[in-house]
Amino acid sequence: MSFSTFTTPTGFLLPSVHSAPPFFTQQPYPGTNATVTEQWITLILAYARHRKLFVLRVEDAEITDNDWQEVVRNERINRKLLPSYLSSIIATMVSKNLATYDPPGQTRSALLYWRLPEEWAEVLHGWAISTGQLNTILTFYEIADPPIPSPLSNIPINLLRKAIAVLAKTGRSQLIAVADGEGVRLFQGK
Amino acid sequence: MTLRRCSRSVDGTIPIQALLYNDEELLSSQEGVGIYDGAQKSPNHQSGTIHVTTHRLFYLSAHRASSYSLAVDLSCISQTDYYAGLFKSSAKVTLHISVAVTSPGDSGPNDGPDTPFESWECGVCAYRNPPGLSPAAARICGLCGIPRDSFPAAASPHQLSTSLPTSTSLPSLLPPSAPSSSSGTLRRQPNAIACPACTFLNHPSLRECEICTTELPQAASLGMKSAPSSRPASPDPSDDEEAAAARLIKISFRKGGDKAFYAVLRRSLKSKAWAIGASTTAPGDTSGAGSGITGILRTVESSAQERASGMNDAFQDLEALMVKAKDMVRLAADLNERLTASSASSAAEPEAATFIRSSLSQLGLQMADAPVTQDMASDEQRWMAQLARELASVLKGLMRERGVIALDEVWGGWNRARGVALLPPSTLLQVVPHLPQYTDPTIVTRTFPSGLRVLHTPPYAPAAFAARLAQLLAEQPKTITEIASKEKVAVGLAAELVGELEGEGGVCRDDEACMIRGGGAEVRFWGNVFKGYVWDGQEKERDEVVY
């Protein structure tokens, strides 16, 4: 039995395993389940990177019409991901540090690390250098919603804060309180 | 007339044994007899069976047994004659009926048909006397021996249901034209006088009704009193005219057996069991015991002793039977062996041999080889080996069409095949490891993750089954039920087999609960489509960061 890949309307190439009905069932045996969940994590992160999606909720498997439709449902084989299984996938991602519950203290919604905070830190630093904004004070909004689209566009503030914290460890950033909230000053560093 | 007066109708469809009193005994029977009422043949009683008991003479009619059968109390027979028969006239026994007994009284045959079949409580010792004793025996308390009449009998006679044999007699005796209301009333309370206005039953000494003061019909009631409506007047005057000859009944023996029967009848009449019945046959032998507390205690004691000894006898019989049973089994095995040997030489089995075999199997004694019991084998190891061999032959039948069988079924099947000397499950567990040496193809045991233990043939070894299932599922994913029918195993067993394979990653499942439209509770099994899967989706994009 062979399955084929499929390109979605948003231009994402779904893997062939996404056309296999058993892929959508939570396998009761740990060995098989680990393999399948691994594939789901790869798929979710690849899709999140493709669509620049930062947040995955358990509700995404419950309601239609959301950003994750192309992944959590497969109309061609009449299968969908059950919320219970999605919840368990998210839990696995959190345990592997590929996501974090956001806001913390609940398990229904998670922030996806298709780039780790360390990687985001490098992206932020590189962006500041390339746009000549070192040593100036930047508000979070200026970073997350720049006039010219950047890799950092739409980055959640919580993730941004983590990236800044990483930079601060190497002395390349400094959090500053400004009039309407918080700001950051980035340095060249060593 | 005589016949009707001295006899009591019984339901002849009931077997004779069920008609007897508890203390009555059947002595002899003779079929093919007819009855003469006086000098004439009694038209309704010309073909039947006569039974003589310690208390009564029964005539059970061959046709219309329910209405033409009757019983005569031996107590009302005063004399008997025997006539040997001549030419075409068959042998006859003549019974002279004594008048005294037929007069109304509590022992009269037509009177109080309920008396033998009611239980009553003794007014002295409060012992509840059981129903079913003969009238004489029933008049005396079975425990303390006090006669029932010595205290007001009205205590509380517990009537049994009216469906008992003798109580069915009345309707057939009653003339259909009899005024049913008055006769019914009189039967229940012979002395009471029914008020013509309000029907209240007044005491016989009253002249006016107790309720409505209507004058009571004295004369009429007195006439009724001495002669219940079911009987044609009082016997005396008319009987005198009829002469003594009329007061006899003849039994005509048309099929012989007369001499033997007459002898028995004489003996029974002589022994007068009906008169002494009360003292000799009442529960417990009270003859030696005086009355009073000591008597009661002795009665109770002796009846307990009787029961204990009876029980002992029964157990001894059982033990003897068990000893004999062993011989029986050996004999059966021997017979079977010989039959097999003889049938091997000649092609067709003789009819007798087939009959013996079928009767042996009906007795549960048919065995190709007798079950192995521990005393047949010299030591534990050989016993195990023999058991394993026996089990192997049983399994050959049990697993003819199946590759997997649960241990419980094996145990049940094995013991059923053995029939005797059943084995406990623990022995089965001990024998199972020896099985591979005695089976071909080898049958081995296997324990599923759930703890279920089965025996299986090589095709159901895990690797072989996995390969076969993979092939099966490659064609099309299947539910457990479909797998079970394909593999010809029970659904539960199939679930265990697949479950074990699933645990090893051999198969994966597709739950219909995950369907977007429709969806049920079925689970389909697939070959493991994830094994060796390499990501073939969107390439992981290079870090496309644009500075």
Chai-1 contact restraints between the chains, C-beta under 6 A:
chainA,res_idxA,chainB,res_idxB,connection_type,confidence,min_distance_angstrom,max_distance_angstrom,comment,restraint_id
A,T5,B,D536,contact,1.0,0.0,6.0,A-B,restraint_1
A,F12,B,Q538,contact,1.0,0.0,6.0,A-B,restraint_2
A,L13,B,G537,contact,1.0,0.0,6.0,A-B,restraint_3
A,L13,B,Q538,contact,1.0,0.0,6.0,A-B,restraint_4
A,L14,B,G537,contact,1.0,0.0,6.0,A-B,restraint_5
A,P15,B,W535,contact,1.0,0.0,6.0,A-B,restraint_6
A,P15,B,D536,contact,1.0,0.0,6.0,A-B,restraint_7
A,P15,B,G537,contact,1.0,0.0,6.0,A-B,restraint_8
A,S16,B,D536,contact,1.0,0.0,6.0,A-B,restraint_9
A,V17,B,Y533,contact,1.0,0.0,6.0,A-B,restraint_10
A,A20,B,V529,contact,1.0,0.0,6.0,A-B,restraint_11
A,P21,B,D510,contact,1.0,0.0,6.0,A-B,restraint_12
A,P22,B,C508,contact,1.0,0.0,6.0,A-B,restraint_13
A,P22,B,D510,contact,1.0,0.0,6.0,A-B,restraint_14
A,P22,B,W526,contact,1.0,0.0,6.0,A-B,restraint_15
A,F24,B,C514,contact,1.0,0.0,6.0,A-B,restraint_16
A,T25,B,R509,contact,1.0,0.0,6.0,A-B,restraint_17
A,T25,B,D510,contact,1.0,0.0,6.0,A-B,restraint_18
A,T25,B,D511,contact,1.0,0.0,6.0,A-B,restraint_19
A,T25,B,C514,contact,1.0,0.0,6.0,A-B,restraint_20
A,Q27,B,C508,contact,1.0,0.0,6.0,A-B,restraint_21
A,Y29,B,E502,contact,1.0,0.0,6.0,A-B,restraint_22
A,Y29,B,G503,contact,1.0,0.0,6.0,A-B,restraint_23
A,G31,B,G505,contact,1.0,0.0,6.0,A-B,restraint_24
A,T32,B,G505,contact,1.0,0.0,6.0,A-B,restraint_25
A,T32,B,C508,contact,1.0,0.0,6.0,A-B,restraint_26
A,T35,B,F530,contact,1.0,0.0,6.0,A-B,restraint_27
A,V36,B,F530,contact,1.0,0.0,6.0,A-B,restraint_28
A,T42,B,W535,contact,1.0,0.0,6.0,A-B,restraint_29
A,A46,B,Q538,contact,1.0,0.0,6.0,A-B,restraint_30
A,H50,B,Q538,contact,1.0,0.0,6.0,A-B,restraint_31
A,N78,B,M515,contact,1.0,0.0,6.0,A-B,restraint_32
A,N78,B,I516,contact,1.0,0.0,6.0,A-B,restraint_33
A,N78,B,R517,contact,1.0,0.0,6.0,A-B,restraint_34
A,R79,B,C514,contact,1.0,0.0,6.0,A-B,restraint_35
A,K80,B,I516,contact,1.0,0.0,6.0,A-B,restraint_36
A,L82,B,C514,contact,1.0,0.0,6.0,A-B,restraint_37
A,V123,B,V545,contact,1.0,0.0,6.0,A-B,restraint_38
A,G126,B,Y547,contact,1.0,0.0,6.0,A-B,restraint_39
A,S130,B,Y547,contact,1.0,0.0,6.0,A-B,restraint_40
A,P151,B,V545,contact,1.0,0.0,6.0,A-B,restraint_41
